[in-house]
Each structure stands twice: as C-alpha cells, then as structure tokens.
C-alpha cells in the first residue's frame, strides 16, 4: 500500500473514532466533565500503548 493511501485510510479512521467518541460523550449524559475527561483519556492510554508496542516491535524487526 502506498504512503498516500495509508494516510487517507488513517485520516478517515481518525474521523470515525472522533465521531464515535463524541457520540459516547453525549450518551454519557449527566456525568461531570472531570469524569468524562478521565475515562476518555483512560481509553486513549490503551490505544497509545498498543501503538507503541506495535511500533517498537516493527522497529526492532527492521534493525535486527
């Protein structure tokens, strides 16, 4: 897959997940803003860890 196509797919996926996050915040209802932001960032940590693990394993395979 070319870099351009990969970039387009990542942008579309990002927009989808931002819309999904917005929907979940609206469905959360009357939760305080602090709790909403805590859970939003709590979920983001897992995605960041997955990305870091995937990047680290891909990087070590290339240099080994």
Secondary structure, 3 states (H helix, E strand, C coil): CCHHHHHHHHHHHHHHHHHHHHHHHHHCCCCCHHHHHHHHHHHHHHHHHHHHHHHHHHHHHHHC
